[in-house]
């Protein structure tokens, strides 16, 4: 979202990569934003050999666009 005056407008939607079934239930449970970097938590996401360990997605903002960088 971007705020101009008192009005908030949705500019872009970021999603986990790749988009998985039930992402809406876990992606975004925690969010940190600073200096054009977003770290978005998915606390119960399963990764290979680690059931429901959780991950963090890192996005960077270049101009008006948020771009996926890595999955930690």
MMTF fields as JSON, N, C-alpha, C and O atoms, coordinates in Angstrom:
{
  "mmtfVersion": "1.0.0",
  "mmtfProducer": "UNKNOWN",
  "numBonds": 287,
  "numAtoms": 288,
  "numGroups": 72,
  "numChains": 1,
  "numModels": 1,
  "chainsPerModel": [1],
  "groupsPerChain": [72],
  "chainIdList": ["A"],
  "bondAtomList": [4, 2, 8, 6, 12, 10, 16, 14, 20, 18, 24, 22, 28, 26, 32, 30, 36, 34, 40, 38, 44, 42, 48, 46, 52, 50, 56, 54, 60, 58, 64, 62, 68, 66, 72, 70, 76, 74, 80, 78, 84, 82, 88, 86, 92, 90, 96, 94, 100, 98, 104, 102, 108, 106, 112, 110, 116, 114, 120, 118, 124, 122, 128, 126, 132, 130, 136, 134, 140, 138, 144, 142, 148, 146, 152, 150, 156, 154, 160, 158, 164, 162, 168, 166, 172, 170, 176, 174, 180, 178, 184, 182, 188, 186, 192, 190, 196, 194, 200, 198, 204, 202, 208, 206, 212, 210, 216, 214, 220, 218, 224, 222, 228, 226, 232, 230, 236, 234, 240, 238, 244, 242, 248, 246, 252, 250, 256, 254, 260, 258, 264, 262, 268, 266, 272, 270, 276, 274, 280, 278, 284, 282],
  "bondOrderList": [1, 1, 1, 1, 1, 1, 1, 1, 1, 1, 1, 1, 1, 1, 1, 1, 1, 1, 1, 1, 1, 1, 1, 1, 1, 1, 1, 1, 1, 1, 1, 1, 1, 1, 1, 1, 1, 1, 1, 1, 1, 1, 1, 1, 1, 1, 1, 1, 1, 1, 1, 1, 1, 1, 1, 1, 1, 1, 1, 1, 1, 1, 1, 1, 1, 1, 1, 1, 1, 1, 1],
  "groupList": [{"groupName": "UNK", "atomNameList": ["N", "CA", "C", "O"], "elementList": ["N", "C", "C", "O"], "formalChargeList": [0, 0, 0, 0], "bondAtomList": [1, 0, 2, 1, 3, 2], "bondOrderList": [1, 1, 2], "singleLetterCode": "X", "chemCompType": "L-PEPTIDE LINKING"}],
  "groupTypeList": [0, 0, 0, 0, 0, 0, 0, 0, 0, 0, 0, 0, 0, 0, 0, 0, 0, 0, 0, 0, 0, 0, 0, 0, 0, 0, 0, 0, 0, 0, 0, 0, 0, 0, 0, 0, 0, 0, 0, 0, 0, 0, 0, 0, 0, 0, 0, 0, 0, 0, 0, 0, 0, 0, 0, 0, 0, 0, 0, 0, 0, 0, 0, 0, 0, 0, 0, 0, 0, 0, 0, 0],
  "groupIdList": [1, 2, 3, 4, 5, 6, 7, 8, 9, 10, 11, 12, 13, 14, 15, 16, 17, 18, 19, 20, 21, 22, 23, 24, 25, 26, 27, 28, 29, 30, 31, 32, 33, 34, 35, 36, 37, 38, 39, 40, 41, 42, 43, 44, 45, 46, 47, 48, 49, 50, 51, 52, 53, 54, 55, 56, 57, 58, 59, 60, 61, 62, 63, 64, 65, 66, 67, 68, 69, 70, 71, 72],
  "secStructList": [7, 3, 3, 3, 6, 6, 3, 3, 3, 7, 7, 7, 7, 7, 7, 7, 1, 1, 7, 7, 6, 6, 4, 4, 4, 6, 3, 3, 3, 3, 3, 3, 3, 3, 6, 6, 3, 3, 3, 3, 3, 3, 6, 6, 7, 7, 5, 6, 6, 5, 6, 6, 7, 7, 3, 3, 3, 3, 3, 3, 3, 3, 6, 6, 3, 3, 3, 3, 3, 3, 3, 7],
  "xCoordList": [0.838, 0.0, 0.881, 2.019, 0.328, 1.025, 0.059, -1.112, 0.564, -0.271, 0.055, 1.211, -0.984, -0.87, -1.911, -3.114, -1.436, -2.357, -3.007, -2.311, -4.328, -5.065, -5.582, -6.342, -5.184, -5.707, -4.655, -3.537, -5.016, -4.148, -4.618, -5.812, -3.677, -3.993, -3.102, -1.894, -3.712, -2.915, -2.141, -2.729, -0.836, 0.026, 0.479, 0.644, 0.681, 1.2, 0.897, 0.808, 0.74, 0.556, 1.783, 2.135, 2.441, 3.563, 3.072, 2.203, 3.638, 3.215, 4.44, 5.529, 4.235, 5.328, 5.693, 4.878, 6.918, 7.41, 7.955, 8.898, 7.467, 6.262, 5.011, 5.05, 3.916, 2.652, 2.209, 2.134, 1.918, 1.539, 0.131, -0.397, -0.466, -1.802, -1.771, -0.822, -2.772, -2.958, -1.972, -1.828, -1.294, -0.378, -1.077, -0.469, -2.339, -3.052, -3.122, -3.359, -2.92, -3.005, -1.687, -1.671, -0.585, 0.701, 1.587, 2.33, 1.536, 2.38, 1.951, 0.777, 2.89, 2.582, 2.274, 1.797, 2.53, 2.272, 3.146, 2.766, 4.305, 5.184, 5.768, 6.135, 5.853, 6.38, 7.307, 6.977, 8.47, 9.394, 9.757, 10.101, 9.682, 10.003, 11.062, 10.964, 12.078, 13.088, 13.915, 14.466, 13.994, 14.865, 14.721, 15.722, 13.501, 13.275, 13.475, 13.606, 13.501, 13.608, 12.423, 12.109, 11.771, 10.673, 11.04, 11.451, 10.891, 11.071, 9.713, 9.153, 9.18, 7.824, 7.883, 8.414, 7.331, 7.392, 6.26, 5.135, 6.596, 5.627, 5.992, 6.697, 5.516, 6.016, 5.764, 6.501, 4.775, 4.503, 4.799, 4.407, 5.477, 5.738, 6.72, 7.713, 6.417, 7.267, 8.342, 8.062, 9.566, 10.678, 11.229, 10.983, 11.961, 12.458, 13.163, 14.033, 12.769, 13.345, 13.075, 13.648, 12.215, 11.911, 10.439, 10.087, 9.59, 8.161, 7.798, 8.102, 7.149, 6.625, 7.677, 7.38, 8.887, 9.949, 9.745, 10.133, 9.145, 8.93, 10.033, 11.158, 9.703, 10.661, 10.391, 9.376, 11.328, 11.16, 11.459, 12.441, 10.623, 10.799, 11.354, 10.897, 12.33, 12.93, 12.579, 12.78, 12.05, 11.718, 12.462, 12.68, 12.848, 13.446, 12.595, 11.97, 12.592, 11.818, 12.761, 13.67, 12.525, 13.28, 12.257, 11.414, 12.337, 11.303, 9.992, 9.95, 8.919, 7.634, 7.366, 6.294, 8.339, 8.086, 8.841, 10.041, 8.108, 8.718, 9.059, 8.22, 10.303, 10.786, 11.296, 12.046, 10.886, 11.357, 12.864, 13.385, 13.572, 15.022, 15.447, 16.254, 14.911, 15.341, 14.342, 13.481, 14.49, 13.681, 14.659, 15.534, 14.521, 15.448, 14.812, 15.444],
  "yCoordList": [-1.173, 0.0, 1.234, 1.213, 2.304, 3.58, 4.636, 4.669, 5.49, 6.547, 7.871, 8.289, 8.521, 9.874, 10.705, 10.526, 11.608, 12.367, 11.427, 10.74, 11.385, 10.481, 9.245, 8.468, 9.053, 7.956, 6.859, 7.137, 5.614, 4.453, 3.734, 3.489, 3.397, 2.708, 1.478, 1.547, 0.344, -0.861, -0.723, -0.462, -0.895, -0.766, -2.109, -2.268, -3.074, -4.374, -5.408, -5.08, -6.653, -7.757, -8.652, -9.094, -8.925, -9.86, -11.192, -11.25, -12.263, -13.61, -14.488, -14.19, -15.571, -16.523, -17.097, -17.107, -17.572, -18.089, -19.481, -19.613, -20.51, -20.505, -20.429, -20.745, -20.013, -19.94, -21.366, -22.215, -21.609, -22.947, -22.945, -21.906, -24.129, -24.274, -23.813, -24.119, -23.101, -22.605, -21.509, -21.234, -20.881, -19.792, -18.689, -18.049, -18.467, -17.375, -17.576, -16.618, -18.802, -19.081, -18.868, -18.831, -18.726, -18.624, -17.495, -16.917, -17.165, -16.111, -14.763, -14.402, -14.016, -12.686, -12.635, -11.611, -13.702, -13.701, -12.676, -12.154, -12.394, -11.357, -10.589, -11.183, -9.273, -8.445, -7.39, -6.741, -7.231, -6.162, -5.388, -5.984, -4.06, -3.193, -2.19, -1.584, -2.018, -1.005, -0.721, -1.631, 0.553, 1.006, 0.185, -0.211, -0.068, -0.767, -2.266, -2.918, -2.83, -4.281, -4.743, -4.142, -5.808, -6.408, -7.848, -8.601, -8.229, -9.613, -10.07, -9.491, -11.12, -11.58, -13.027, -13.896, -13.27, -14.587, -15.505, -15.076, -16.78, -17.854, -18.935, -19.885, -18.8, -19.612, -21.109, -21.869, -21.556, -22.995, -23.625, -24.765, -22.908, -23.453, -24.613, -24.563, -25.646, -26.827, -26.641, -26.218, -26.96, -26.949, -28.368, -29.147, -28.732, -30.106, -30.581, -29.897, -31.76, -32.418, -31.705, -32.085, -30.675, -29.945, -29.544, -28.458, -30.416, -30.167, -28.99, -28.987, -27.999, -26.821, -26.067, -25.575, -25.97, -25.205, -23.705, -22.922, -23.308, -21.896, -21.3, -21.8, -20.228, -19.538, -18.037, -17.584, -17.293, -15.853, -15.542, -16.034, -14.735, -14.303, -12.885, -12.039, -12.627, -11.303, -10.696, -11.315, -9.471, -8.71, -7.38, -6.843, -6.854, -5.52, -4.644, -5.115, -3.361, -2.406, -1.609, -0.932, -1.704, -0.924, -0.086, -0.615, 1.223, 2.09, 1.772, 1.689, 1.593, 1.289, -0.215, -0.6, -1.066, -2.506, -3.289, -3.1, -4.181, -5.114, -6.388, -6.934, -6.866, -8.044, -9.082, -8.755, -10.339, -11.441, -11.589, -11.557, -11.752, -11.939, -13.312, -13.989, -13.723, -15.015, -15.545, -14.825, -16.831, -17.537, -18.092, -18.884, -17.688, -18.096, -19.134, -19.596],
  "zCoordList": [0.0, 0.0, 0.0, 0.47, -0.537, -0.538, -0.022, -0.402, 0.842, 1.412, 0.749, 0.69, 0.253, -0.293, 0.446, 0.257, 1.283, 2.128, 3.122, 3.871, 3.141, 4.031, 3.313, 3.892, 2.067, 1.262, 1.072, 0.638, 1.398, 1.173, -0.082, -0.252, -0.961, -2.207, -2.337, -2.11, -2.708, -2.921, -4.227, -5.276, -4.163, -5.337, -5.879, -7.088, -4.996, -5.43, -4.356, -3.173, -4.774, -3.843, -3.945, -5.039, -2.814, -2.815, -2.289, -1.42, -2.825, -2.451, -2.257, -2.748, -1.532, -1.366, -2.724, -3.647, -2.837, -4.106, -3.898, -3.118, -4.504, -5.338, -4.474, -3.285, -5.066, -4.344, -4.037, -4.925, -2.76, -2.335, -1.766, -1.368, -1.735, -1.171, 0.289, 1.011, 0.718, 2.077, 2.48, 3.671, 1.532, 1.869, 2.648, 3.506, 2.356, 3.008, 4.52, 5.256, 4.992, 6.414, 7.138, 8.369, 6.418, 7.089, 6.591, 7.383, 5.331, 4.782, 5.337, 5.253, 5.904, 6.414, 7.896, 8.385, 8.619, 10.059, 10.775, 11.824, 10.213, 10.741, 9.564, 8.551, 9.699, 8.611, 9.203, 10.195, 8.582, 8.96, 7.698, 6.678, 7.765, 6.633, 7.06, 8.127, 6.216, 6.504, 5.263, 4.644, 4.909, 3.816, 2.533, 1.935, 2.114, 0.855, 0.921, -0.114, 2.136, 2.305, 3.144, 4.171, 2.704, 3.453, 3.77, 2.887, 5.035, 5.451, 5.943, 6.874, 5.311, 5.593, 6.061, 5.37, 7.239, 7.843, 7.43, 7.174, 7.374, 7.158, 8.172, 7.834, 9.422, 10.529, 10.464, 11.093, 9.747, 9.709, 8.358, 8.107, 7.497, 6.167, 6.252, 6.978, 5.5, 5.457, 4.399, 3.277, 4.766, 3.828, 3.766, 4.686, 2.724, 2.607, 3.882, 4.422, 4.342, 5.525, 6.845, 7.867, 6.856, 8.081, 8.079, 7.618, 8.59, 8.582, 9.481, 10.674, 8.895, 9.586, 10.394, 11.482, 9.883, 10.54, 10.371, 11.237, 9.271, 8.997, 8.146, 8.127, 7.442, 6.591, 6.656, 7.185, 6.106, 5.935, 4.477, 3.921, 3.866, 2.48, 2.486, 3.255, 1.638, 1.546, 0.193, -0.852, 0.229, -0.97, -0.901, 0.185, -2.048, -2.096, -3.004, -3.955, -2.683, -3.47, -4.353, -3.873, -5.65, -6.625, -7.372, -8.097, -7.19, -7.752, -7.059, -5.831, -7.82, -7.208, -7.032, -6.566, -7.402, -7.466, -6.397, -6.199, -5.705, -4.755, -5.51, -6.225, -5.351, -6.071, -5.081, -4.161, -5.272, -4.431, -4.587, -5.702, -3.453, -3.493, -2.98, -3.616, -1.838, -1.286, -0.279, 0.227, -0.009, 0.979, 2.0, 1.653, 3.245, 4.302, 5.207, 6.156]
}
